[in-house]
Amino acid sequence: MCIATASMVSHAQPVQRLVPNVTIYGMVDTGVEYLSKTGPSGKSLVRMPNLSGSVPSRLGFRGVEDLGGGMHAQFVLESGFGIDTGSLNQGGRMFGRQAFVGIGGNWGTVSLGRQYDNFSLALNDYTVFGPNAYSLSSLESYIPAARFDNAIAYNGKFNNLTVAANYSFGRDTVPSATGTVCAGENSADAQACKAMSAMVKYVTPGWGVAAGYSQIKGAKGAAGGLVTSDKHDMRVTLNGFVKQGPFKVGGGMIYRDNDGNAVQPRSNIYFLEGAYAATPSVSLEAMVGRLSFKDSPTGDRSTLFAVRAVYSLSKRTSVYATAGRMNNRGALTTSVSSAASGSGAAVAGQGQTGVMLGMRASF
């Protein structure tokens, strides 16, 4: 028995040395939502969302191994799921939020796999609402879905300055609720479904500024009207924030030039958010944002107003109440809510109100 035990230990030791430090983490967030005037019937809707509440639900695994000499290896595998049914989001992928491996040092990190578009990462610091049900995501559905398949990325942080860039050889091979699908790498067309993004930001505890750029290319059969590889969808953001004591204010703009929209390819979004930490447990937040299309013959624009109150029961568990109002003009059917896929669009040219009560827990 002793010999067998000793043998088992001796064989197990090399495996233990190869296992990196792994963190299992996650977020579970949902609530009950009411929406008025959903199209085309104009009837109200009560639902439990599957995409987001205050943040999207997820389960992740993060590992880091010290390689010596200031170098490290890392990996991230992260799944998104709908807590309403337990189904996988991001088109049913097992690790649809993130799936990459990388190596880094004092010079930064290079990583390979499914990763965030730097356009969305450039928005992280300004924001108060983040991917809340009623937030900037309601005006620009690409933001919570901004990830590239088959991507090589660089990210470097030098004191307060962060610079990042990535390039995808085939950006989005699985259909999802956001309709960004484009087939993968294609030897017959060198530009088909390629994508690229970059970010630079300077962030301190009291203020920060950021700029982000993204361009995705099309191909035959791609979603969103990008049906040839010479068509592109380009976004640029400039934003910033100021934080003083219990107050934080952030805002900025997003410019879009989209070949997939033959009638109104260019649009702007302007946004402003603010938060007040009333007590260590209570946060009060508000935002306003406007989407408008340049040279629109029908004056198409959508304006969002939203508020949220969050009460922290502990460091990991919170309850919240959030409400929003989307005012549409022209032919737009923009929903106030980005919390679920499916039947939530507003009636064309009309307003829509949403209210949600929810709870989130992290681990």
Short mmCIF file of the C-alpha atoms (twelve columns), coordinates in Angstrom:
data_MODEL
# 
_entry.id   MODEL 
# 
loop_
_atom_site.group_PDB 
_atom_site.id 
_atom_site.type_symbol 
_atom_site.label_atom_id 
_atom_site.label_alt_id 
_atom_site.label_comp_id 
_atom_site.label_asym_id 
_atom_site.label_seq_id 
_atom_site.Cartn_x 
_atom_site.Cartn_y 
_atom_site.Cartn_z 
_atom_site.pdbx_PDB_model_num 
ATOM 1   C CA . MET A 1   0.000   0.000  0.000   1 
ATOM 2   C CA . CYS A 2   2.826   2.416  0.896   1 
ATOM 3   C CA . ILE A 3   4.675   1.640  -2.326  1 
ATOM 4   C CA . ALA A 4   1.513   2.276  -4.375  1 
ATOM 5   C CA . THR A 5   0.826   5.536  -2.550  1 
ATOM 6   C CA . ALA A 6   4.373   6.738  -3.044  1 
ATOM 7   C CA . SER A 7   4.183   5.863  -6.724  1 
ATOM 8   C CA . MET A 8   0.924   7.785  -7.125  1 
ATOM 9   C CA . VAL A 9   2.395   10.880 -5.448  1 
ATOM 10  C CA . SER A 10  5.535   10.759 -7.576  1 
ATOM 11  C CA . HIS A 11  3.453   10.625 -10.754 1 
ATOM 12  C CA . ALA A 12  1.117   13.419 -9.578  1 
ATOM 13  C CA . GLN A 13  3.828   15.945 -8.705  1 
ATOM 14  C CA . PRO A 14  4.824   16.938 -12.284 1 
ATOM 15  C CA . VAL A 15  1.143   17.544 -13.112 1 
ATOM 16  C CA . GLN A 16  0.732   19.799 -10.085 1 
ATOM 17  C CA . ARG A 17  3.725   21.891 -11.129 1 
ATOM 18  C CA . LEU A 18  2.234   22.412 -14.587 1 
ATOM 19  C CA . VAL A 19  -1.155  23.638 -13.329 1 
ATOM 20  C CA . PRO A 20  -1.281  27.484 -13.253 1 
ATOM 21  C CA . ASN A 21  -3.112  29.583 -10.685 1 
ATOM 22  C CA . VAL A 22  -6.731  29.335 -11.835 1 
ATOM 23  C CA . THR A 23  -9.585  31.580 -10.720 1 
ATOM 24  C CA . ILE A 24  -13.216 30.600 -11.211 1 
ATOM 25  C CA . TYR A 25  -15.462 33.665 -11.304 1 
ATOM 26  C CA . GLY A 26  -18.914 34.673 -12.423 1 
ATOM 27  C CA . MET A 27  -21.956 36.879 -12.256 1 
ATOM 28  C CA . VAL A 28  -25.621 35.909 -12.045 1 
ATOM 29  C CA . ASP A 29  -28.026 38.761 -12.792 1 
ATOM 30  C CA . THR A 30  -31.674 38.893 -13.744 1 
ATOM 31  C CA . GLY A 31  -34.965 40.580 -12.974 1 
ATOM 32  C CA . VAL A 32  -38.510 41.138 -14.191 1 
ATOM 33  C CA . GLU A 33  -39.049 43.774 -16.870 1 
ATOM 34  C CA . TYR A 34  -42.074 45.694 -18.144 1 
ATOM 35  C CA . LEU A 35  -42.058 47.308 -21.610 1 
ATOM 36  C CA . SER A 36  -44.794 49.510 -23.048 1 
ATOM 37  C CA . LYS A 37  -45.835 49.669 -26.718 1 
ATOM 38  C CA . THR A 38  -43.892 46.823 -28.293 1 
ATOM 39  C CA . GLY A 39  -44.334 46.566 -32.057 1 
ATOM 40  C CA . PRO A 40  -46.058 45.970 -34.303 1 
ATOM 41  C CA . SER A 41  -49.150 45.464 -32.123 1 
ATOM 42  C CA . GLY A 42  -48.283 48.220 -29.657 1 
ATOM 43  C CA . LYS A 43  -49.109 45.979 -26.697 1 
ATOM 44  C CA . SER A 44  -47.153 45.949 -23.447 1 
ATOM 45  C CA . LEU A 45  -44.794 43.090 -22.520 1 
ATOM 46  C CA . VAL A 46  -43.664 41.586 -19.214 1 
ATOM 47  C CA . ARG A 47  -40.643 39.284 -19.390 1 
ATOM 48  C CA . MET A 48  -37.549 37.921 -17.666 1 
ATOM 49  C CA . PRO A 49  -34.617 39.022 -19.880 1 
ATOM 50  C CA . ASN A 50  -32.007 36.594 -21.191 1 
ATOM 51  C CA . LEU A 51  -29.142 38.942 -22.106 1 
ATOM 52  C CA . SER A 52  -28.678 41.446 -19.290 1 
ATOM 53  C CA . GLY A 53  -30.076 43.025 -16.167 1 
ATOM 54  C CA . SER A 54  -27.509 45.398 -14.746 1 
ATOM 55  C CA . VAL A 55  -24.754 43.192 -16.239 1 
ATOM 56  C CA . PRO A 56  -24.815 40.015 -18.382 1 
ATOM 57  C CA . SER A 57  -24.604 36.706 -16.500 1 
ATOM 58  C CA . ARG A 58  -21.386 34.742 -17.013 1 
ATOM 59  C CA . LEU A 59  -19.104 31.960 -15.816 1 
ATOM 60  C CA . GLY A 60  -15.365 32.233 -16.339 1 
ATOM 61  C CA . PHE A 61  -12.016 30.559 -15.776 1 
ATOM 62  C CA . ARG A 62  -8.849  32.646 -15.650 1 
ATOM 63  C CA . GLY A 63  -5.365  31.195 -15.311 1 
ATOM 64  C CA . VAL A 64  -1.906  32.752 -14.921 1 
ATOM 65  C CA . GLU A 65  1.458   30.992 -14.759 1 
ATOM 66  C CA . ASP A 66  4.743   32.665 -13.836 1 
ATOM 67  C CA . LEU A 67  7.356   31.782 -16.454 1 
ATOM 68  C CA . GLY A 68  10.213  33.589 -14.732 1 
ATOM 69  C CA . GLY A 69  12.228  36.538 -15.929 1 
ATOM 70  C CA . GLY A 70  9.219   38.838 -15.658 1 
ATOM 71  C CA . MET A 71  7.212   36.732 -18.132 1 
ATOM 72  C CA . HIS A 72  3.860   35.025 -17.628 1 
ATOM 73  C CA . ALA A 73  1.392   32.881 -19.570 1 
ATOM 74  C CA . GLN A 74  -2.358  33.358 -19.244 1 
ATOM 75  C CA . PHE A 75  -5.700  32.102 -20.495 1 
ATOM 76  C CA . VAL A 76  -9.352  33.118 -20.187 1 
ATOM 77  C CA . LEU A 77  -12.425 30.987 -20.938 1 
ATOM 78  C CA . GLU A 78  -15.725 32.787 -20.318 1 
ATOM 79  C CA . SER A 79  -19.299 31.698 -21.039 1 
ATOM 80  C CA . GLY A 80  -22.362 33.910 -21.239 1 
ATOM 81  C CA . PHE A 81  -25.731 32.432 -20.358 1 
ATOM 82  C CA . GLY A 82  -29.357 33.416 -19.986 1 
ATOM 83  C CA . ILE A 83  -30.462 32.838 -16.419 1 
ATOM 84  C CA . ASP A 84  -34.115 32.703 -17.536 1 
ATOM 85  C CA . THR A 85  -33.614 29.296 -19.191 1 
ATOM 86  C CA . GLY A 86  -29.961 28.429 -18.531 1 
ATOM 87  C CA . SER A 87  -29.155 28.491 -22.246 1 
ATOM 88  C CA . LEU A 88  -25.836 29.691 -23.669 1 
ATOM 89  C CA . ASN A 89  -25.725 33.145 -25.244 1 
ATOM 90  C CA . GLN A 90  -23.446 34.444 -28.039 1 
ATOM 91  C CA . GLY A 91  -25.057 32.098 -30.553 1 
ATOM 92  C CA . GLY A 92  -24.889 29.051 -28.263 1 
ATOM 93  C CA . ARG A 93  -21.099 29.012 -27.912 1 
ATOM 94  C CA . MET A 94  -19.575 27.279 -24.908 1 
ATOM 95  C CA . PHE A 95  -17.117 30.137 -24.342 1 
ATOM 96  C CA . GLY A 96  -18.778 32.902 -26.340 1 
ATOM 97  C CA . ARG A 97  -17.732 35.871 -24.234 1 
ATOM 98  C CA . GLN A 98  -13.977 35.204 -24.287 1 
ATOM 99  C CA . ALA A 99  -11.655 32.340 -25.194 1 
ATOM 100 C CA . PHE A 100 -7.961  33.143 -25.557 1 
ATOM 101 C CA . VAL A 101 -4.429  32.248 -24.525 1 
ATOM 102 C CA . GLY A 102 -1.524  34.675 -24.270 1 
ATOM 103 C CA . ILE A 103 1.960   35.521 -23.077 1 
ATOM 104 C CA . GLY A 104 3.098   38.744 -21.467 1 
ATOM 105 C CA . GLY A 105 5.705   40.735 -19.611 1 
ATOM 106 C CA . ASN A 106 6.611   44.316 -18.745 1 
ATOM 107 C CA . TRP A 107 6.186   45.165 -22.418 1 
ATOM 108 C CA . GLY A 108 2.510   44.112 -22.498 1 
ATOM 109 C CA . THR A 109 0.572   41.013 -23.511 1 
ATOM 110 C CA . VAL A 110 0.004   39.244 -26.839 1 
ATOM 111 C CA . SER A 111 -3.000  36.918 -26.985 1 
ATOM 112 C CA . LEU A 112 -4.744  34.647 -29.492 1 
ATOM 113 C CA . GLY A 113 -8.422  33.626 -29.713 1 
ATOM 114 C CA . ARG A 114 -11.897 35.138 -29.325 1 
ATOM 115 C CA . GLN A 115 -11.425 38.562 -27.727 1 
ATOM 116 C CA . TYR A 116 -13.061 41.940 -27.176 1 
ATOM 117 C CA . ASP A 117 -13.083 44.590 -29.868 1 
ATOM 118 C CA . ASN A 118 -11.031 47.505 -28.470 1 
ATOM 119 C CA . PHE A 119 -13.812 49.904 -29.442 1 
ATOM 120 C CA . SER A 120 -15.913 48.502 -26.590 1 
ATOM 121 C CA . LEU A 121 -12.947 48.424 -24.185 1 
ATOM 122 C CA . ALA A 122 -12.398 52.134 -24.836 1 
ATOM 123 C CA . LEU A 123 -15.859 52.761 -23.344 1 
ATOM 124 C CA . ASN A 124 -15.231 50.913 -20.081 1 
ATOM 125 C CA . ASP A 125 -13.893 53.711 -17.884 1 
ATOM 126 C CA . TYR A 126 -16.271 56.542 -18.729 1 
ATOM 127 C CA . THR A 127 -19.374 54.499 -18.099 1 
ATOM 128 C CA . VAL A 128 -21.648 54.529 -15.077 1 
ATOM 129 C CA . PHE A 129 -24.425 52.268 -16.374 1 
ATOM 130 C CA . GLY A 130 -22.226 49.767 -18.227 1 
ATOM 131 C CA . PRO A 131 -24.323 47.092 -20.023 1 
ATOM 132 C CA . ASN A 132 -27.463 47.901 -18.010 1 
ATOM 133 C CA . ALA A 133 -30.847 46.988 -19.537 1 
ATOM 134 C CA . TYR A 134 -31.373 50.693 -20.319 1 
ATOM 135 C CA . SER A 135 -28.019 52.119 -21.335 1 
ATOM 136 C CA . LEU A 136 -25.823 53.046 -24.271 1 
ATOM 137 C CA . SER A 137 -26.301 49.435 -25.458 1 
ATOM 138 C CA . SER A 138 -29.926 50.312 -26.271 1 
ATOM 139 C CA . LEU A 139 -28.724 52.886 -28.813 1 
ATOM 140 C CA . GLU A 140 -25.837 50.793 -30.164 1 
ATOM 141 C CA . SER A 141 -26.446 47.030 -29.968 1 
ATOM 142 C CA . TYR A 142 -22.913 46.295 -31.199 1 
ATOM 143 C CA . ILE A 143 -21.332 47.400 -27.894 1 
ATOM 144 C CA . PRO A 144 -22.192 44.323 -25.763 1 
ATOM 145 C CA . ALA A 145 -21.479 42.016 -28.738 1 
ATOM 146 C CA . ALA A 146 -18.176 43.613 -29.784 1 
ATOM 147 C CA . ARG A 147 -15.878 40.602 -29.954 1 
ATOM 148 C CA . PHE A 148 -13.678 39.123 -32.694 1 
ATOM 149 C CA . ASP A 149 -13.153 35.442 -33.460 1 
ATOM 150 C CA . ASN A 150 -9.738  34.320 -34.752 1 
ATOM 151 C CA . ALA A 151 -8.018  37.417 -33.337 1 
ATOM 152 C CA . ILE A 152 -4.441  38.287 -32.407 1 
ATOM 153 C CA . ALA A 153 -4.242  41.128 -29.897 1 
ATOM 154 C CA . TYR A 154 -1.717  43.325 -28.097 1 
ATOM 155 C CA . ASN A 155 -2.441  45.176 -24.856 1 
ATOM 156 C CA . GLY A 156 0.127   47.252 -22.996 1 
ATOM 157 C CA . LYS A 157 -0.330  49.233 -19.784 1 
ATOM 158 C CA . PHE A 158 2.341   51.726 -18.800 1 
ATOM 159 C CA . ASN A 159 1.413   53.496 -15.571 1 
ATOM 160 C CA . ASN A 160 -1.775  55.446 -16.429 1 
ATOM 161 C CA . LEU A 161 -1.489  54.902 -20.190 1 
ATOM 162 C CA . THR A 162 -2.990  51.884 -21.983 1 
ATOM 163 C CA . VAL A 163 -2.544  51.115 -25.686 1 
ATOM 164 C CA . ALA A 164 -4.128  48.153 -27.454 1 
ATOM 165 C CA . ALA A 165 -4.811  46.788 -30.923 1 
ATOM 166 C CA . ASN A 166 -6.127  43.564 -32.450 1 
ATOM 167 C CA . TYR A 167 -6.724  42.003 -35.842 1 
ATOM 168 C CA . SER A 168 -9.135  39.231 -36.797 1 
ATOM 169 C CA . PHE A 169 -8.606  36.821 -39.688 1 
ATOM 170 C CA . GLY A 170 -12.340 35.953 -39.661 1 
ATOM 171 C CA . ARG A 171 -14.432 37.972 -37.253 1 
ATOM 172 C CA . ASP A 172 -17.699 36.177 -36.367 1 
ATOM 173 C CA . THR A 173 -18.486 32.663 -37.526 1 
ATOM 174 C CA . VAL A 174 -21.611 31.927 -35.436 1 
ATOM 175 C CA . PRO A 175 -25.015 33.636 -35.831 1 
ATOM 176 C CA . SER A 176 -26.240 35.497 -32.741 1 
ATOM 177 C CA . ALA A 177 -29.033 37.825 -31.659 1 
ATOM 178 C CA . THR A 178 -27.051 40.875 -32.792 1 
ATOM 179 C CA . GLY A 179 -26.798 39.651 -36.391 1 
ATOM 180 C CA . THR A 180 -23.045 40.237 -36.781 1 
ATOM 181 C CA . VAL A 181 -22.312 36.875 -38.436 1 
ATOM 182 C CA . CYS A 182 -19.662 36.685 -41.158 1 
ATOM 183 C CA . ALA A 183 -17.955 33.443 -42.228 1 
ATOM 184 C CA . GLY A 184 -14.385 32.815 -41.132 1 
ATOM 185 C CA . GLU A 185 -11.113 32.870 -43.019 1 
ATOM 186 C CA . ASN A 186 -11.493 32.556 -46.796 1 
ATOM 187 C CA . SER A 187 -8.638  31.720 -49.170 1 
ATOM 188 C CA . ALA A 188 -10.705 32.905 -52.160 1 
ATOM 189 C CA . ASP A 189 -11.047 36.442 -50.761 1 
ATOM 190 C CA . ALA A 190 -8.193  37.804 -48.680 1 
ATOM 191 C CA . GLN A 191 -10.306 40.619 -47.173 1 
ATOM 192 C CA . ALA A 192 -13.472 38.666 -46.406 1 
ATOM 193 C CA . CYS A 193 -14.674 39.039 -42.794 1 
ATOM 194 C CA . LYS A 194 -11.486 40.714 -41.611 1 
ATOM 195 C CA . ALA A 195 -11.674 43.100 -38.645 1 
ATOM 196 C CA . MET A 196 -9.386  45.408 -36.724 1 
ATOM 197 C CA . SER A 197 -9.562  47.704 -33.718 1 
ATOM 198 C CA . ALA A 198 -7.353  49.943 -31.601 1 
ATOM 199 C CA . MET A 199 -7.567  51.870 -28.356 1 
ATOM 200 C CA . VAL A 200 -5.563  54.421 -26.383 1 
ATOM 201 C CA . LYS A 201 -6.588  55.717 -22.969 1 
ATOM 202 C CA . TYR A 202 -5.140  57.642 -20.065 1 
ATOM 203 C CA . VAL A 203 -6.860  56.960 -16.743 1 
ATOM 204 C CA . THR A 204 -6.199  58.279 -13.232 1 
ATOM 205 C CA . PRO A 205 -8.332  57.839 -10.089 1 
ATOM 206 C CA . GLY A 206 -9.883  61.271 -10.638 1 
ATOM 207 C CA . TRP A 207 -10.258 61.542 -14.419 1 
ATOM 208 C CA . GLY A 208 -9.647  59.770 -17.695 1 
ATOM 209 C CA . VAL A 209 -9.890  60.106 -21.468 1 
ATOM 210 C CA . ALA A 210 -10.085 57.405 -24.138 1 
ATOM 211 C CA . ALA A 211 -10.285 56.950 -27.891 1 
ATOM 212 C CA . GLY A 212 -11.305 53.763 -29.693 1 
ATOM 213 C CA . TYR A 213 -11.549 52.630 -33.318 1 
ATOM 214 C CA . SER A 214 -13.097 49.562 -34.941 1 
ATOM 215 C CA . GLN A 215 -13.656 48.385 -38.511 1 
ATOM 216 C CA . ILE A 216 -15.312 45.151 -39.598 1 
ATOM 217 C CA . LYS A 217 -15.436 44.000 -43.226 1 
ATOM 218 C CA . GLY A 218 -18.073 42.010 -45.039 1 
ATOM 219 C CA . ALA A 219 -18.266 39.011 -47.364 1 
ATOM 220 C CA . LYS A 220 -20.792 37.119 -49.427 1 
ATOM 221 C CA . GLY A 221 -23.709 36.137 -47.201 1 
ATOM 222 C CA . ALA A 222 -22.638 38.315 -44.247 1 
ATOM 223 C CA . ALA A 223 -25.255 39.924 -41.999 1 
ATOM 224 C CA . GLY A 224 -26.089 43.602 -41.733 1 
ATOM 225 C CA . GLY A 225 -25.863 44.402 -45.440 1 
ATOM 226 C CA . LEU A 226 -22.067 43.879 -45.580 1 
ATOM 227 C CA . VAL A 227 -22.423 41.457 -48.486 1 
ATOM 228 C CA . THR A 228 -19.021 42.025 -50.137 1 
ATOM 229 C CA . SER A 229 -15.544 42.330 -48.649 1 
ATOM 230 C CA . ASP A 230 -15.095 45.901 -49.910 1 
ATOM 231 C CA . LYS A 231 -17.930 47.005 -47.623 1 
ATOM 232 C CA . HIS A 232 -17.086 47.981 -44.058 1 
ATOM 233 C CA . ASP A 233 -18.710 49.116 -40.829 1 
ATOM 234 C CA . MET A 234 -16.502 51.597 -38.966 1 
ATOM 235 C CA . ARG A 235 -16.911 53.122 -35.492 1 
ATOM 236 C CA . VAL A 236 -14.909 55.732 -33.578 1 
ATOM 237 C CA . THR A 237 -15.440 56.830 -29.977 1 
ATOM 238 C CA . LEU A 238 -14.015 59.686 -27.919 1 
ATOM 239 C CA . ASN A 239 -15.015 59.783 -24.271 1 
ATOM 240 C CA . GLY A 240 -13.913 60.633 -20.754 1 
ATOM 241 C CA . PHE A 241 -14.906 60.931 -17.116 1 
ATOM 242 C CA . VAL A 242 -14.311 62.992 -13.983 1 
ATOM 243 C CA . LYS A 243 -14.667 61.560 -10.466 1 
ATOM 244 C CA . GLN A 244 -14.717 63.660 -7.303  1 
ATOM 245 C CA . GLY A 245 -15.686 62.185 -3.944  1 
ATOM 246 C CA . PRO A 246 -19.097 60.460 -4.270  1 
ATOM 247 C CA . PHE A 247 -19.738 61.940 -7.739  1 
ATOM 248 C CA . LYS A 248 -18.786 60.586 -11.158 1 
ATOM 249 C CA . VAL A 249 -19.689 62.128 -14.527 1 
ATOM 250 C CA . GLY A 250 -18.808 60.604 -17.901 1 
ATOM 251 C CA . GLY A 251 -19.710 61.234 -21.503 1 
ATOM 252 C CA . GLY A 252 -18.611 61.246 -25.110 1 
ATOM 253 C CA . MET A 253 -19.561 60.447 -28.674 1 
ATOM 254 C CA . ILE A 254 -19.607 57.594 -31.192 1 
ATOM 255 C CA . TYR A 255 -19.343 58.155 -34.941 1 
ATOM 256 C CA . ARG A 256 -20.349 55.346 -37.314 1 
ATOM 257 C CA . ASP A 257 -19.870 54.938 -41.076 1 
ATOM 258 C CA . ASN A 258 -21.731 51.805 -42.182 1 
ATOM 259 C CA . ASP A 259 -21.690 50.602 -45.812 1 
ATOM 260 C CA . GLY A 260 -24.332 48.055 -44.839 1 
ATOM 261 C CA . ASN A 261 -26.903 50.860 -44.616 1 
ATOM 262 C CA . ALA A 262 -27.266 52.161 -48.154 1 
ATOM 263 C CA . VAL A 263 -29.772 54.885 -47.205 1 
ATOM 264 C CA . GLN A 264 -28.308 56.325 -43.986 1 
ATOM 265 C CA . PRO A 265 -24.726 55.077 -43.595 1 
ATOM 266 C CA . ARG A 266 -23.488 57.758 -41.186 1 
ATOM 267 C CA . SER A 267 -24.728 58.316 -37.646 1 
ATOM 268 C CA . ASN A 268 -23.680 59.910 -34.363 1 
ATOM 269 C CA . ILE A 269 -24.377 59.039 -30.737 1 
ATOM 270 C CA . TYR A 270 -23.826 61.547 -27.933 1 
ATOM 271 C CA . PHE A 271 -24.125 60.467 -24.304 1 
ATOM 272 C CA . LEU A 272 -23.779 61.766 -20.745 1 
ATOM 273 C CA . GLU A 273 -23.975 59.777 -17.497 1 
ATOM 274 C CA . GLY A 274 -23.666 60.605 -13.827 1 
ATOM 275 C CA . ALA A 275 -23.594 58.735 -10.510 1 
ATOM 276 C CA . TYR A 276 -23.843 59.701 -6.857  1 
ATOM 277 C CA . ALA A 277 -22.809 57.314 -4.082  1 
ATOM 278 C CA . ALA A 278 -25.371 58.435 -1.521  1 
ATOM 279 C CA . THR A 279 -24.087 55.967 1.095   1 
ATOM 280 C CA . PRO A 280 -21.593 53.075 1.007   1 
ATOM 281 C CA . SER A 281 -24.549 50.834 0.103   1 
ATOM 282 C CA . VAL A 282 -26.664 53.076 -2.158  1 
ATOM 283 C CA . SER A 283 -25.811 54.417 -5.612  1 
ATOM 284 C CA . LEU A 284 -28.084 56.698 -7.676  1 
ATOM 285 C CA . GLU A 285 -27.425 57.033 -11.413 1 
ATOM 286 C CA . ALA A 286 -28.835 58.770 -14.485 1 
ATOM 287 C CA . MET A 287 -28.031 59.065 -18.177 1 
ATOM 288 C CA . VAL A 288 -29.151 60.618 -21.457 1 
ATOM 289 C CA . GLY A 289 -28.096 59.577 -24.963 1 
ATOM 290 C CA . ARG A 290 -29.116 60.430 -28.503 1 
ATOM 291 C CA . LEU A 291 -28.700 58.505 -31.764 1 
ATOM 292 C CA . SER A 292 -29.186 60.508 -34.969 1 
ATOM 293 C CA . PHE A 293 -28.635 59.692 -38.642 1 
ATOM 294 C CA . LYS A 294 -26.966 62.246 -40.872 1 
ATOM 295 C CA . ASP A 295 -28.965 63.528 -43.856 1 
ATOM 296 C CA . SER A 296 -32.023 61.508 -42.787 1 
ATOM 297 C CA . PRO A 297 -35.007 62.482 -44.980 1 
ATOM 298 C CA . THR A 298 -37.438 61.486 -42.211 1 
ATOM 299 C CA . GLY A 299 -35.492 62.982 -39.295 1 
ATOM 300 C CA . ASP A 300 -34.663 59.581 -37.788 1 
ATOM 301 C CA . ARG A 301 -33.376 59.828 -34.226 1 
ATOM 302 C CA . SER A 302 -33.754 58.065 -30.887 1 
ATOM 303 C CA . THR A 303 -33.272 59.709 -27.493 1 
ATOM 304 C CA . LEU A 304 -32.823 57.661 -24.313 1 
ATOM 305 C CA . PHE A 305 -33.363 58.755 -20.721 1 
ATOM 306 C CA . ALA A 306 -32.554 56.266 -17.938 1 
ATOM 307 C CA . VAL A 307 -32.185 56.107 -14.165 1 
ATOM 308 C CA . ARG A 308 -31.042 53.383 -11.779 1 
ATOM 309 C CA . ALA A 309 -30.799 52.855 -8.023  1 
ATOM 310 C CA . VAL A 310 -28.565 50.091 -6.643  1 
ATOM 311 C CA . TYR A 311 -28.565 48.826 -3.059  1 
ATOM 312 C CA . SER A 312 -25.652 46.587 -2.044  1 
ATOM 313 C CA . LEU A 313 -26.660 43.888 0.394   1 
ATOM 314 C CA . SER A 314 -22.996 42.828 0.620   1 
ATOM 315 C CA . LYS A 315 -19.795 43.142 -1.404  1 
ATOM 316 C CA . ARG A 316 -21.078 40.482 -3.800  1 
ATOM 317 C CA . THR A 317 -24.867 40.826 -3.827  1 
ATOM 318 C CA . SER A 318 -27.033 43.786 -4.879  1 
ATOM 319 C CA . VAL A 319 -30.622 44.585 -5.736  1 
ATOM 320 C CA . TYR A 320 -31.568 47.329 -8.185  1 
ATOM 321 C CA . ALA A 321 -34.415 49.201 -9.819  1 
ATOM 322 C CA . THR A 322 -33.959 50.766 -13.238 1 
ATOM 323 C CA . ALA A 323 -36.239 52.641 -15.624 1 
ATOM 324 C CA . GLY A 324 -35.862 54.102 -19.078 1 
ATOM 325 C CA . ARG A 325 -37.690 56.026 -21.777 1 
ATOM 326 C CA . MET A 326 -36.850 55.886 -25.488 1 
ATOM 327 C CA . ASN A 327 -38.312 58.588 -27.726 1 
ATOM 328 C CA . ASN A 328 -38.194 57.622 -31.414 1 
ATOM 329 C CA . ARG A 329 -38.652 59.907 -34.393 1 
ATOM 330 C CA . GLY A 330 -39.050 59.091 -38.079 1 
ATOM 331 C CA . ALA A 331 -39.063 55.394 -38.947 1 
ATOM 332 C CA . LEU A 332 -36.934 54.144 -36.035 1 
ATOM 333 C CA . THR A 333 -38.154 51.303 -33.806 1 
ATOM 334 C CA . THR A 334 -35.310 51.459 -31.258 1 
ATOM 335 C CA . SER A 335 -36.247 49.656 -28.044 1 
ATOM 336 C CA . VAL A 336 -35.533 51.226 -24.682 1 
ATOM 337 C CA . SER A 337 -34.214 47.815 -23.581 1 
ATOM 338 C CA . SER A 338 -31.149 45.847 -24.615 1 
ATOM 339 C CA . ALA A 339 -31.864 43.193 -21.967 1 
ATOM 340 C CA . ALA A 340 -33.311 40.453 -24.185 1 
ATOM 341 C CA . SER A 341 -33.435 39.151 -27.716 1 
ATOM 342 C CA . GLY A 342 -36.794 38.809 -29.431 1 
ATOM 343 C CA . SER A 343 -39.980 40.861 -29.348 1 
ATOM 344 C CA . GLY A 344 -39.053 44.116 -27.662 1 
ATOM 345 C CA . ALA A 345 -38.869 46.635 -30.504 1 
ATOM 346 C CA . ALA A 346 -40.903 49.819 -30.223 1 
ATOM 347 C CA . VAL A 347 -43.634 50.896 -32.621 1 
ATOM 348 C CA . ALA A 348 -42.063 52.860 -35.485 1 
ATOM 349 C CA . GLY A 349 -41.629 56.512 -34.611 1 
ATOM 350 C CA . GLN A 350 -43.146 56.122 -31.137 1 
ATOM 351 C CA . GLY A 351 -41.817 56.166 -27.605 1 
ATOM 352 C CA . GLN A 352 -41.347 53.223 -25.274 1 
ATOM 353 C CA . THR A 353 -41.015 52.989 -21.494 1 
ATOM 354 C CA . GLY A 354 -39.279 50.228 -19.555 1 
ATOM 355 C CA . VAL A 355 -39.040 49.359 -15.867 1 
ATOM 356 C CA . MET A 356 -37.018 46.524 -14.343 1 
ATOM 357 C CA . LEU A 357 -36.492 45.194 -10.802 1 
ATOM 358 C CA . GLY A 358 -33.602 42.810 -10.420 1 
ATOM 359 C CA . MET A 359 -30.849 41.213 -8.377  1 
ATOM 360 C CA . ARG A 360 -27.246 40.258 -9.056  1 
ATOM 361 C CA . ALA A 361 -24.696 38.112 -7.262  1 
ATOM 362 C CA . SER A 362 -21.013 37.696 -8.099  1 
ATOM 363 C CA . PHE A 363 -18.444 35.092 -7.136  1 
# 
